[in-house]
Amino acid sequence: MASRTVSADGAAEHTLAPTLIERLTSRIAAADDAPTTTVPTPFTGAPLADVPLSRPDDVRAAYERARRAQRAWARLPVAERVKPFLRLPDALMKRRDEILDIIQLETGKARRHALEEFLDVAMCALYYARRAPRLLRPRRRTGMLPGLTRVQELRHPKGVVALISPWNYPFALGAGDIAPALMAGNAVIHKPDTQTCLSSLWIQDLLVSLGLPRDLWQIVVGDPAEIGDPLLDGADYVSFTGSTRGGRAVAERLAPRLVGYSLELGGKNPMIVLDDADVERTARGAVRACFTNAGQLCISIERMYVHQAVYDRFVPRFVELVAGMRLGADLDFTADMGSLTFPRQLDAVTRHVEQAVAKGATVLTGGRPRPDLGPLFYEPTVLTDVTSDMDVCAEETFGPVVAIYKVADEDEAVVRANDTAYGLNASVWTRDVARGRRVAARIEAGTVNVNDGYAAAYASHDAPMGGFKQSGLGRRHGAEGLLRFTEAQTIASQHLMDLEPPGGLGYERFADLLSSGVTLMKRLRIR
């Protein structure tokens, strides 16, 4: 558990028990003489943990251990492989406060947003643990000649998966992808962000206590420039969540080996408020859609297109709610929004807002850093009069900033929502859900939420989640979220007759018989 004390100057200090930090960091795949780096807590900038850094040889050694463990793991029945994950939700509930403290202290997010990560991991692990035996079982497929050709589809694990997870949702976007990869029979070499590696180490430690073989999930920590190449070069498949620039680099490195990958990348996500939207409900939903985790969420809303019929009612109410948000660093549920995680994020947010204002944008609320609360706090900010020559218009800000635009009708809203290189998530608000679904189908995004900002689609684990355009390739969640970590194999056996003319039958007559057979199978709906 974390403790909260007050220093001599009255400033709040957040710490984790040294014994917990020592136990967790000892699980990093790093040599005894490995260099270390100090991870600060974003709330105060004070040191949180000294983290050993993996070297290239440590990564290669981790692959060797993982491959040995994977061979034995893959031989187990799926029903055995899912057992640690069936135990996981109960274990998580018993230790909820411990992991929420860790997530808050390493990211700076509000506790309610750390809770979203916690619940996502519990529900995602349970979803795949229940469904993996069915999704991975051998399947009968229709053969070329029904009754004569018998076909079976098998699913084999890829082998050792390299998984690179980001700093903004380190618990959910690490464990949430690793769970299906392991259940599919793979081992995993996982590189979390150094700043936020403690939450991954914590759940790895927990799963080992629940029966997961120790070497099956290896965690390496370090600078991508130092360990990125050996991490990618040893992988049989790569799952990457991060920036579009980073995703391109992964694809380029893997291309010569023709190794598969999935990428969830950046977004500049739009919200459409239609003329029949419930103003109060929409304004409250928009606060959450825009400012969860201080806007450091790949599926959060950064652009809002509001129909002119409700604009003058919606915008003042939304601004009122945003201005009333509580910012704080407490390890409880009182704060509506926490801190940014890195100085570079604070710099990017500040630069976007200051440039926009200099070019004529209007700040309706917010627009300032809050060093009185902590070194990386920034006010939730609402802008209008944003134009295309401003960086905040098209570039991903990844911070607590949203721009509002007035639109004349539904068609204009859809056109402007789609006017982006990205296509990760979107949101539509209306009293008419059927209309909302029709509008949603016109938006070029991998997930679209009607009367919600992001959680309705993301937390529906039975449905795929991923991006269009420059927002990524592949999907997490749903059947694909598990099957992407497998190789499909088709085994076909031919019975009674060979696939060549029998006896002295010529090929021309044989061709006539086959053609007639195709026609007959169509009429009988056999094919």
Buried (B, 14 or more C-beta within 10 A) or exposed (E): EBEEEEEEEEEBEBBBEEEBBEEBBEBBBBEEEBEBBEBBBBBBEBEBBEBBBBBBEBBBBBBEBBBBBBEEBBEEEBEEBBBBBBBBBEBBEEBBBBBBBBBBBBBBBBBBBBBBBBBBBBBBBBBBBEBBBEBBEEEEEEBEBEEBBBBBBBBBBBBBBBBBBBBBBBBBBBBBBBBBBBBBBBBBBBBBBBBBBBBBBBBBBBBBEBEBBEBBBBBBBBEBEBBBEBBBBBBBBBBBBBBBEBBEBBBEBBEEEEBBBBBBBBBBBBBBBBBBBBBEEBBBBBBBBBBBBBBBBBBBBBBBBBBEBBBEBBBEBBBEBBEEBEBBBBBEEEBBBBBBBBEEBBEBBBEBBEBBBEBEBEBBBBBEBBEEBBBBBBBBBBBBBBEEEBBBBBBBBBBBBBBBBBBEEBEBBBEBBBBBBBBBBBBBBBBEEEBBEBBBEBBBBBBBBBBBBBBBBBBBBEBBBBBBBBBBBBBBBBBBBBBBBBBEEEEEEEEEEEEEBEEEEEEEEBEEEBEEEEEEEEEEEEE
